Structures are given as structure tokens and as C-alpha cells.
Amino acid sequence: MEYLFINWDISPIIFSIGSFGIRWYSLLFAVGFITAYFLLSKMFKKENVNVEILDTFTIYMFLSLLIGLRLGHCLFYEPDYYLHHPLEIILPFNLETGQFIGYQGLASHGGAIGILIGIYLFCHKTKVNWIWILDRLVIVIPLVGACVRVGNLMNSEIYGIETTLPWGFVFLRNGETMAKHPTQLYEALSYILIFISLMIYYYKTNAKPRPGNVFGVFLVALFGIRFLIEFIKEDQVGFEDGMMLNMGQLLSLPFILAGCIFIYLSYKGKFSSQVFMTLKTKK
């Protein structure tokens, strides 16, 4: 029986000027981030919250996300290499050739940790209620994640194991001859579905979701899907060979557990719905 597959041979670079190239990944990441900012600004305006707060918050999120994504990959997946080449963690250049290569090693779990740290620092400084900002932020994060996964597809990276399904992709640029699961698209479509569902819930509650519930559902849904898709994804690094659960799955489990805890605490009414935290005064 002859199978029909998709031969994938798209260049990851849109255009180049000398050694500097604009990559699809970078463009899609920027589109996702800008779209998320626009949607959050609409939420802030709907709830009569000063949008200037969002400008400061965006700076915190951009830096913490980028740092988390990069450090997550370097420390979770290739610690031996990067601990011996620490400059390559922060420099988007190949030190031997001087070629601009960008940050091609990024890990979503590291990005999640970076975001949480960034939110803590932001809320500590501004006194914005951390659960309030989390419940809004995680509505748009899946949309950014979907853009990133399409970027992975354009890079011909992070794909699945062999398949005979008609939508299998043969990643020719990587020298592949057999069709593989396009797990990038599986994740992207799943993330879009999560985004739509959370957005509908947000507006169904008239912008007043149960505090902590959106964040909990987001953690369970997104990392639960990530956990399942990892079963048909190729291992990213050699040390994952032979592991019952790969690194992506092991890192997903704490987030899923945390999501269940937040859902439980939300229904117990343990979180405040106030935008700003009130400071306790000494008597």
C-alpha cells in the first residue's frame, strides 16, 4: 500500500542580510506576544484597570519568559554542554563562526517557571493581586504557545515518531526519509482550543471568573496535553533514551498537580478577586 505524506522542506529563514537572518520562529513569537498584549489590554479596559500597569507588566513578562525559556533548555536538556560553554547561553552567535543563530534552544517548562518568577517580582513591586493577573495572563499564553509551535514546525524541529497516517510530515531538511507525526501542529491546535475555551469562560462570567480557577484549569489542560503528546514525540536529547517518561513529561507532572490544587482551592474560595492586594496595617 502506498501512503501519501507531506514532504516538508520549508526554509526556517524568511530572508537574510549578510549573516543576519529573520526567522519564521522569531516572527511568529513576536506576533503571538503582540497579540497577547492586545488581548490583555482589552481585558484591562473591560475591568477598568489602568492599562499603564500592563506596559510595565509586559516588560517583566518578556524578560522573564525569554530568560526562562533559554535557561530551561540549557539546564534541563543540555546542562553538560552549556555549563562548559556558559557564554553560549546568553549570546545568540556561534562563537566559532560569528554567525547569528538566535536562541534556537528554548524550553517551554523553563518559560513557565520564568513567568511565575516574573509575576512574583512584578506583584511584589506593584501590589497587583498575583492570582488576578495570573487568571488573565494564562488565557492568552496558549495563543503564544501555538505561535511558538508553528515556529518549531518552520524550523523542522521537535517532531514526533514515525507514522503511516496521511498527514505525516517527512522533514527533508533533517535528512528524514520516513513520515513523522507533526506534533508541533498537534500542540498548536490543542493550545488554540484551550485559548478559545478560556476566553469564552472569561466573557461568560462577565470578566469575573472564580479567582484561581482559570489558572488551575490552564495548568491541567496545557501540561496534560503536553504530557500525552510526548508519548509520540521523538526524544530531544540522548539521555532520554530508555526513560519510561521523558524530560518533558517529568517536568509537566508538577504543573498538572499544581493545577489540581489551584482548582480545589479556588472552589474553596481561598483566593481574593481584588485587583490590588491590600496592605496590612499595624495596630
URLIN-V598497 format. One record per residue. N is the residue number from 0. PHI is phi in radians with two decimals (999 if undefined). PSI is psi in degrees with one decimal (NA if undefined). Layout:
BEGIN
N|PHI|PSI  N|PHI|PSI
END
This chain:
BEGIN
0|999|133.3  1|-1.70|127.2  2|-1.70|149.7  3|-1.79|123.8  4|-2.18|172.9  5|-1.84|115.2  6|-1.43|114.3  7|-1.84|114.3  8|-2.46|40.7  9|-1.43|135.4  10|-1.26|135.0  11|-1.26|-12.2  12|-1.81|125.4  13|-1.27|-50.7  14|-2.76|160.9  15|-2.24|147.6  16|-2.19|100.3  17|1.18|-128.3  18|-1.56|-2.4  19|-1.67|123.8  20|-2.17|141.0  21|-1.56|119.5  22|-1.75|149.9  23|-0.98|-40.0  24|-1.01|-48.4  25|-1.11|-42.2  26|-1.10|-46.0  27|-1.16|-38.1  28|-1.06|-44.7  29|-1.13|-42.3  30|-1.07|-44.5  31|-1.09|-42.8  32|-1.17|-43.4  33|-1.16|-40.3  34|-1.11|-40.6  35|-1.08|-41.7  36|-1.06|-44.9  37|-1.07|-44.9  38|-1.17|-40.0  39|-1.14|-37.5  40|-1.11|-35.8  41|-1.12|-39.7  42|-1.15|-44.1  43|-1.05|-44.8  44|-1.13|-38.8  45|-1.10|-33.2  46|-1.72|10.9  47|1.00|41.3  48|-1.84|135.5  49|-0.97|120.1  50|-1.18|-19.8  51|-1.06|-29.1  52|-1.09|-37.5  53|-1.13|-35.4  54|-1.07|-45.3  55|-1.14|-42.3  56|-1.07|-38.9  57|-1.08|-40.0  58|-1.10|-45.7  59|-1.03|-44.5  60|-1.21|-40.8  61|-1.09|-47.0  62|-1.21|-45.4  63|-1.18|-35.4  64|-1.17|-48.0  65|-1.11|-44.8  66|-1.13|-42.7  67|-1.13|-43.0  68|-1.04|-45.3  69|-1.23|-50.2  70|-1.12|-34.0  71|-1.05|-45.2  72|-1.15|-47.5  73|-1.12|-38.5  74|-1.60|-30.8  75|-1.50|-36.5  76|-1.91|-32.2  77|-2.39|52.6  78|-1.10|-38.8  79|-1.06|-44.0  80|-1.20|-50.3  81|-1.32|-25.1  82|-1.22|-22.9  83|-1.64|-12.5  84|-2.31|61.5  85|-1.07|-30.9  86|-1.11|-30.5  87|-1.25|-11.4  88|-1.19|-38.9  89|-1.85|-17.0  90|-1.68|126.6  91|-1.48|28.9  92|-2.19|149.3  93|-1.36|118.0  94|-1.15|-25.3  95|-1.42|-40.7  96|-1.78|-18.9  97|1.35|6.4  98|-1.35|138.5  99|-1.30|121.0  100|-2.10|-6.2  101|1.24|-168.1  102|-1.81|88.8  103|-1.49|-16.7  104|-1.78|101.9  105|-2.34|140.3  106|-2.13|125.8  107|-1.12|-34.4  108|-1.15|-37.5  109|-1.13|-37.8  110|-1.08|-39.8  111|-1.11|-43.0  112|-1.14|-41.7  113|-1.06|-42.0  114|-1.09|-43.7  115|-1.09|-40.5  116|-1.16|-42.1  117|-1.08|-39.7  118|-1.15|-41.2  119|-1.03|-46.7  120|-1.14|-42.0  121|-1.11|-47.4  122|-1.21|-34.3  123|-1.10|-36.1  124|-1.41|-42.2  125|-1.72|-14.2  126|1.19|19.4  127|-1.24|138.5  128|-1.07|118.4  129|-1.11|-35.1  130|-1.29|-31.4  131|-1.13|-46.6  132|-1.21|-35.7  133|-1.11|-43.1  134|-1.10|-26.6  135|-1.53|-41.2  136|-1.09|-43.2  137|-1.23|-11.5  138|-1.19|-38.0  139|-1.67|-17.1  140|-1.00|-41.7  141|-1.03|-31.2  142|-1.16|-41.7  143|-1.11|-42.5  144|-1.06|-37.3  145|-1.13|-41.7  146|-1.10|-40.1  147|-1.11|-42.3  148|-1.17|-35.3  149|-1.14|-36.4  150|-1.06|-39.0  151|-1.08|-37.6  152|-1.11|-43.1  153|-1.13|-26.8  154|-1.50|-4.2  155|0.97|51.2  156|-2.40|162.6  157|0.95|54.2  158|-1.88|-178.3  159|-1.67|-171.9  160|-1.40|176.3  161|-1.09|147.7  162|-2.57|154.2  163|-1.87|7.6  164|-1.20|147.0  165|-1.13|-17.3  166|-1.69|14.2  167|-1.12|146.9  168|-1.90|132.5  169|-1.71|108.5  170|-1.47|87.2  171|-1.12|-33.8  172|-1.15|-21.1  173|-1.69|7.7  174|1.35|14.1  175|-1.29|144.1  176|-2.08|-13.0  177|-1.92|147.7  178|-1.24|140.9  179|-2.15|154.8  180|-1.09|128.0  181|-1.40|71.8  182|-1.10|-21.5  183|-1.06|-42.6  184|-1.27|-35.9  185|-1.01|-46.7  186|-1.19|-43.1  187|-1.03|-46.2  188|-1.16|-38.5  189|-1.12|-41.3  190|-1.16|-37.7  191|-1.11|-39.8  192|-1.11|-40.6  193|-1.10|-45.0  194|-1.00|-48.9  195|-1.08|-43.6  196|-1.11|-45.3  197|-1.18|-36.7  198|-1.15|-41.7  199|-1.09|-44.2  200|-1.07|-42.3  201|-1.03|-47.2  202|-1.36|-26.8  203|-1.14|-30.6  204|-1.59|10.9  205|1.02|44.7  206|1.11|24.4  207|-2.30|63.3  208|-1.18|156.8  209|-1.04|123.0  210|-0.94|127.0  211|1.58|-19.3  212|-1.22|-43.7  213|-1.07|-44.0  214|-1.09|-43.4  215|-1.11|-46.4  216|-1.09|-40.5  217|-1.01|-47.9  218|-1.07|-46.5  219|-1.15|-45.1  220|-1.20|-52.7  221|-1.17|-48.2  222|-1.37|-23.2  223|-1.16|-44.4  224|-1.12|-43.0  225|-1.03|-43.2  226|-1.03|-44.6  227|-1.22|-43.2  228|-1.14|-27.9  229|-1.04|-23.4  230|-1.14|-25.9  231|-1.98|19.0  232|-1.84|141.4  233|-1.17|145.7  234|-1.10|139.6  235|-1.46|-30.1  236|-2.34|158.4  237|-1.07|-35.2  238|-1.19|-11.4  239|-1.38|-14.5  240|-1.03|127.5  241|1.51|-6.6  242|-1.32|139.4  243|-1.11|-43.8  244|-2.13|135.1  245|-1.42|178.9  246|-1.07|-40.8  247|-1.05|-38.3  248|-1.27|-42.2  249|-1.08|-38.1  250|-1.30|-22.9  251|-1.34|-32.4  252|-1.00|-46.0  253|-1.08|-34.3  254|-1.21|-38.9  255|-1.12|-44.6  256|-1.07|-44.1  257|-1.06|-39.4  258|-1.07|-43.0  259|-1.08|-40.4  260|-1.13|-42.7  261|-1.15|-38.4  262|-1.09|-44.3  263|-1.09|-49.2  264|-1.12|-32.5  265|-1.11|-45.6  266|-1.26|-16.5  267|-1.52|-2.3  268|1.24|35.9  269|-1.50|-6.5  270|-2.03|149.2  271|-1.53|147.1  272|-1.68|0.8  273|-1.20|144.0  274|-1.22|-43.0  275|-1.94|141.5  276|-1.31|139.5  277|-1.58|137.1  278|-1.51|134.4  279|-1.33|134.0  280|-1.79|143.3  281|-1.34|137.3  282|-1.62|NA
END
